Each structure stands twice: as structure tokens, then as C-alpha cells.
Amino acid sequence: MSIHRFFRPLGLAAVLGIAVTGGLGLAQGDNPTQGLASADDSGSYEVSGVAVDVTGKSADQARFAGWRLAQRKGWQILSRRLGGGGAMLSDGALDSMVSGIVVENEQIGPNRYVAKLGVLFSRARAGSILGVAAEATRSQPMLTIPIEMSGGAAVGFEQKTAWQDAWLRYRTGNSLIDYIRPTGTGTDPLLLTFGQTERRGRGWWRVVLDQYGATDVLVPTVRIRREWPGGPIIGTFQARHGPDNHLIAQFTLRVDNGDALPVLLDAGVKRIDDAYQAALRNGALMGDSGLSYVAPVATPTPLATPTELPLPGADGMAGATGSVITVQVDTPTAASVTATELQLQGVPGVRSAITTSLALGGVSVMRVQFDSDPAVLHTALEARGWTVVGSGTTLRIRRNTPATPAAQAASTDDTTG
């Protein structure tokens, strides 16, 4: 199994004049507790498996010549693939559009360089030269949570797994899926667990997705079964999608050597990516509306049913047997407003009494729905101790105030005198 690495040698990169993409470093790979950065996912065109065999006065010069040759071969392959005919460009033009060199396998001697390389070309610059669209239609940002099931345990980002490493190695530049691949550091082990993939609550999923700038979630899983130590390994792969863990595709792969586990997982990642792309084309990766922050549309509730609303008329009658009456009443305090509404609602035939204009310390206006003629309400209010002024559908009411003892005594003295 060849190891794919992005090289960032500062001196050599300056000589080559290319922006070598950073990412998968050897120091990080040696530390099992440290997360790895994902491979290039910038949308570059990728040409892999370019074989070179060159010589030079020194190892560095031979390597420089090998990378130059890989750029030229890679461009010819890419140009033919995209219908450009394979016309050659100058080394300066190639340097400006190569975004990375991927070492798949290399052997370095004192003056010879033999390698198999991959070349990443800028999609925008290469596309403009070849006359193809620079931007491909891609999916919405998808948070990717690889789940590995092995030895009876299902693990997400709780700890480092070979399945995570396989997804980080995979270069997604040519994929239609916009993968968001966490590195396993920070809060990843707390948020992106196997238990989280079993949740169905959209509210918590929205919180998690917002942390990573994603709009949906993909859950690629693998169940690893070893026949015996060092022997064959069987991997059952599933491509799952969404908070409901919907199954998109499932397949099984096998390798005969226990040391070939990375080969098995890399092949599984490629197959799962193909399944996700096919699902996207078929419309099976539609986003879940429950994951979107959409403000609910408020539906106003009418204060009255259509049969209770007043019909046009000179006297404001709601119908042959009902009416809507405007009542003006003194409301010195908030408590008096509630008390008046309750007293009006207690009159037989009153369906509702609602304050439509509130003036504490002044005169408030209430809307009263009454089942009979307003004159009947006029009489009923007077019978309950109210002073009622007005007629028709507009009434002004005041609560009768009983005379005080001092006022009664003054009245008696005036009579006897």
C-alpha cells in the first residue's frame, strides 16, 4: 500500500514556483492522539498514477526534474480527459495552475528519481484554458461522521480509528459532494459520536451542524470482521444520510492480508463516495426541512367566527337575532377593566366582551356581542346598577355610587328645615 502524502519542502517549493497544498504531515501521522488534516478538497482537477524515472546531478535536481515531468504528463492526461486534445503548455504556465503534487510512491537515489505521482490542477485556471466550466454543481455542505464497528464497539470520533484516517486521506476535489471532514480534535470527540448518529431530534442536530457550517449530515459506516489475526478482513460498508440515518447503499469488500486494511478502507471510501454522488444526481440527498432554521409562519386567529362578525347595516346589527355594541366605560384601574368585562359577560345573551381601546384613568371602549336588540342590553345593565346613556349600538355606562351617610344626613336636614 503506497502512502499518499502532500509535500511542503519550503526550498523546493520556492524553486518549483507552485503552491503545494499543506495537510497530511508525517509528524501528525506519528502521533495517534492528534487529528490529521484532510487531504485536498479545494475542487482541484486530479491526475493520479503519473510514472516518472529521471536522473540529475543530485538527488534534489533529479526530484525537481521528476516533478516537472509529472506536471507535463499530468496536463496531457487532463487535457485529453476534458477534450482539449493534449496540447502542451510551457513550464511557467503549468507552475501557475498546479496546486499540489501528491507522492504515491517514490525512490530517491544520489542522482536518480523514480516515482509514481499525482498532480492537482487548479480548476479555475485549467478550466479557463480548456474551455470547461470552472465550477461543478456540488451538494450542500455535508458534515461527515465516519462510524467504525469492530470488536463489538461502534466508534465515531470518540477515539482515533482507521476509518477516520481513510476519509481524511481521500481527496474530494472531483466529487460532487461537499464533505466537511472534522479532524477529531477540540469538541469533535464530544459532539460527533455514535450516539449522536442515533438521535432523531432536529433541534440538537441543528446545533451540531451549525458548529461546523453544515446543512446536512452523512454517516458512512464500516463493520470490520477479521477471520483470524493477520488473516483475511471483511468489511461491510454502508452509506447513510440524514438525522434519520437513511440507508443509501451497502456493499462488502474483502482483503486476504491483515496488513491490507488501509487498502480495504480506501476502496470502501471511494465506493461510498460514488454512491453519494449517484444519490445526489437522483435527488435522494434532498435536505431535511427540519434541519433548516425557518421562522414559522404565524396564522392569525380571528376574534370571531364568520357568523359572529357584524354585517353591513345602518344599525350595525350582526344579524336578525344578534348585534355588536360599542360600550364606553370609566376604567380608573386595571382591575376595573377586568371586573367590567366579567360583569358584562355575566349578562344573559352576551357572547363576549372585549376591550378594544384601553385608557387607564379615563374612558375605555369595549366591544360586546349580544344575541338580541341593543335596547334589551340597555335595560339589563340598568337592572344591574349601571347608569346607561345612549341608544342603538353605542352606549356609555357608569357604575351607580351609593350615597354616603354624610350625604344622607344633609339631605334629611334640608327636608325637615
N, C-alpha and C positions, 0 to 999 in steps of 0.2 A: 504494500500500500504506500503510494507516494504521499508525501505531506505537502499540502498546498500552503504556501506562505507568501505574504507580501513583504518585499524587502524595502527598507528605508535607509540604505547606506548614504550618509549625507554627502560625502565627497563624490561618490559615483553618480548620485542623482543629479548633482550640480553639473557634472561632466555631460551626462546624458541630456540634460535640459528638459526632463519630464517630471511631472508631479506624481511621484509614486504614492499610491494610496496607502495610508497607515492602517494598522489594525492588528492582525494576528502576530503577536511578538513571541519570541522564544521564552523570554523571561516570564511572561504571563502563563504560557503553557506549562512551565515547570512548576508553577505554584497551584496546587489543586484547590486552594481556598479562594483564589482570586478569579473574578469573572473575566471572560475573554470578550474583546470587542468583535462585533460581527464582521464578516467579510464584506467586500464591496457591494453596496446595494444602491448605488447612485444612479442606476439606469444605464450604465455603460454597455456598449456592444462588447461581447466577449468572444475571443477566438482561442480555443484551448488545443493542447497537443501539438504545438509547433516544435518540431525537432531541429536542433542546431548542433553543428560539430565544426568548430573553428579553432584556429591557432593564433598565437600572438607572441610578442616579445616577452610578455609577463602574464601572470595569471589575471591581473586586472584588465590588461588590454584585451586578452582573449575573451574575458567575460563581457567587456564593453562591445566587442565585435559580435559576440553571440546575441546580445540583446538587440543590437542594431539589426542584425539579420532576422531576428524573430519579428521585429516591427514590420519589416518589408514583407516577409512571408504572410504574417497575420493580416496585413492590409490587402494583399492579393486575395486571400481566402474570403475576407469580409466583403470585398468589392464584388466578387463573383456571387456570393450568397445573396447580396442585395440588388443584383442586377446591374452592377457598374462595369462589368467587363474585365476587371482585374488590372486596370491601368495603374502604373507605378507613380508614386509621388516622391518628392525629394525628402531626404532625411530630416531637414528642418521642418517641413510641413507635418511629417509623421510625429516628430517630437512634440509639436504643439497640440496634437489630438490624442496622444497616448496618455491615459490616466493611470495606468498601473501595469506592472509586469508581475506575473504570478509564476513562481518557481514550482513546477510539479515534480521535477526530478533533475538533479544536476551532478556532474562530476567535474571537479576542477583540478587541473594539473599545473605544473610550472609554466607551461606555455600552450595549454590546450583546454578547451571548454566544451564539454558535451552535456547537453541538457534537453529537457522537454519543458517548454514554457507555455504560458498563457499570456495573451495580450488583451488589455482592456482599452477600448477606444471611446472617447467622448461621444456620446450620442448626438449632441447638438452639432459639433464640428464635423464629425464624419457624415451625419445625415445631410448637412447642408452641401457637402461636396458630392455626395452620391445622389442627391435629389429625392431623399425619402423623408418622411415625417420624423422630426426630431423627438417628438413626444408620443409615446404609445398610450392608449387608453388603459388606465390602471384602476384597480379597485380602490375603495375607501381604505384608509389606514386600518390595518388589522393587527391587533395585539395577538402575538403568538405565544402559547403556553405549551411547550412540549412535555408530555407525560410519559415517563418510562415505568413499566411494570416488570419487575424482575425479583425473583426470590420471595414472592408473596407480598411485596410492598409496591405501592404506587407513589411515585415521587414527581413533583413538579420542580419548583425552584428551591425547595427546602434544602437541598444539597446538590452538589455538582454531579452531573450524570453524563454518560457518553452520548446520550440522545440530544442533550442541550448542545454539546460540542459539535455534533453533526449539523445542527441547524445554524450554528454560528459560522461553520466552515462554508456553508452553502452560499454561493453568490447569486443574488436575486435580481441582477441588473436586467436580465432578459425576461423576467417573469411579469405576468400581468397583475400579480398580487403585490400590494404594497404592505410587506411584512414589517411589523415593529417587533424587533427581537431584543428583549431585555438581556442584560449580561449576567444577571444573578447576584448583583451587588446591591447595597443600600437596602431599600424596603422590599426588594423583589422576593426574598425568601418568606416574608410575612404575608404579602398580598397574593402572589402567584403560586398557589399551592394546588394539590389535587383536590382538596376540599372545596376550593373556590370554583373549580370547574363543575362541581356538582350542584352549585347553587342555582336557583331559578329566579331569585328576586332581582328585578331590573334596577331597583334603586341602588343597591350595593354595586351592581355591575357598572352603573353609570359613574359611580365614584371611582372605581378602579380604572376604567377606560380613560377617564379624564386625567388621571395621573400620568398616562403615557401618550396622550394626544391621539387616542384611537377612537374609532366609531363602532367597531365590532370586534369579535374575538374568534380566533382559530385555535383548535385544540388537537394537534397531531399527536397520536399516541402509538406506542410500540410495546408489545408484550414479548419479552425475550425468554426463550427456553433453551437451556443448554442440555444436550444429550448426556454429556459427561465432561469433567474438567479437561479443557483443551480440545474437546471434540466438536462435533457439529453444533451450530447455533441456528435456531429457527426463530425468525421474527415475524410476528403478526402485526401489521400496521393498519391504523385506522385514521382517516381524515375526518375530523369532526368540526362542527361550526356552530357558533352562536351560544347564547346562555342556556339554551335547551339541549346542548350537546348533540345536535342533529348529525347523524352519520352520513357522510358524503360518499366515501369509498372505503373498501377494505381489501387487503391482499396479504399474501405470505411470501417471504423470501427466506433462503437458506444458504449458509456457507458451511463448508466442511471443516474449517480450521478455526479454533477459538481465537487465534490472533487476528482473524479477518473481520472482527466485529466492526471496526470503522468502515470497512468496505460495505458490509451489510447495511449499516445505518445510512451511509451516504446514498446508496441506491434507494433506500426507503424514502429519504427526503426528496429525492428527485421525482419518484413516483407520486408522492403525496402532493408535491407542487403541481405536477401535471394534472392531478385530479382536481385541485382547487381551481386551476385555470380553466379546465373544462366546465366546472360548475359555474364559474363566473360568466363564461360565454353563454351558458344555457339559462342564466338567470336564477340559479339555485343559491347564490350567495347574496340574496337581497337582504338589506339591513333590517334589523328588528326595530319596529316603531317604538317599542318600549325602552330602547336604549337612547332615544333622542330626547333632548331637552326641548320639548314643545309645550308652550304655555297652553293650558286647557282653555277651550272656547266656552265662555260663560253664556248660558242660555237664560235670558231673563224670565222670571216667573211673573205672570200677570197678577195684579192685585185682585182681580175678579174674573170669574168666568164670563164668556161672551154673553150669556143670558143675564148677567148681573150688571153689565155696562149700560149706561143711560143711552136711550135712543134719542135722536134729534126731536125736538118739540118745544113749543113756546113755554111750557111749564116745567121742562126738564124731567118729565116722567120717564122712568126706566121701562115702563110697560103699562099694561092695563091695570095690573094689581100691585105695582111697586114704584118707588121713586128714590131719587138721590137728593139728599137735603144738605145744604151747607149750614153749619151751626157755628156761630161765633160765641165764645165763652171766655170769661176772665180766668187767667191762669197765673196766679201770683207765685206759685212754686211748681217744681217738677212733680211733686206728689199730687198736686191738684189736677195736673194733666191726666195722670193715670187714674185718679179717682173719678174724674168726669167721664173718661172713656168707659170705665166699668159701669157707671151709673146709666149711661146711655145704652150700653149693650144689654142692661137688665130690663129695658122697656120692651114689653111684648111687641113682636113684629120687627124689631131692629136686627138686621143681619150682621152689620158691622159698624163700628165707629172708629175711624182712623184720623189721627191728627195730620193734616196736610200742611199746616203753617203754624210753627211753634213760636210763641213770644212770651217768654217767662217774665212776669211782672206786667204783662199787657194783655191783649186780646188775641187768643189763638183761634185757628179755624179748623173745624173737624168736618169730615165727610161721613155722612150717615146714610146707610142703605136701609130703606124702610119698605115693608111689604104693602103699605096702604097709603092713603092720601096724607099729605103733609099736615092737614088740619087735625088728623087723628093724633099725630105725634105732638102737635101743639097742645092739645088737650091733655094727653098723657103726661107731658112734662109739668104742666101746671098742677096736675094732681099729685105729683111727687115733690112739690115745694119749690119749683123753679118759677121765676118771673120770665115770661116769654114775650118778646116783642118781635113784630114782623109777621109776614104771611107768605104763603107759597113755599118755594123751595129754599128760602133764606130766612133763618131765624137767629135772633140774638137772645141768649138766655143768661140769667143771673140767678145765683142761689139766694133764696129769701133768708135774711138775717133776723133771728128772733130779737125782740125788743129787750133791752137791758132793764134791771129793776129800777135804776135811777130814772130812766126814761118813762117807765110806767108810773112812778110816783109823781113826776112832773105833770104827766097827763091827767092824773087824778086831781091834783091841786087846781089845775085850770078849770076842771069841770065843776068842782064844789064852790069855787070862788064866784 
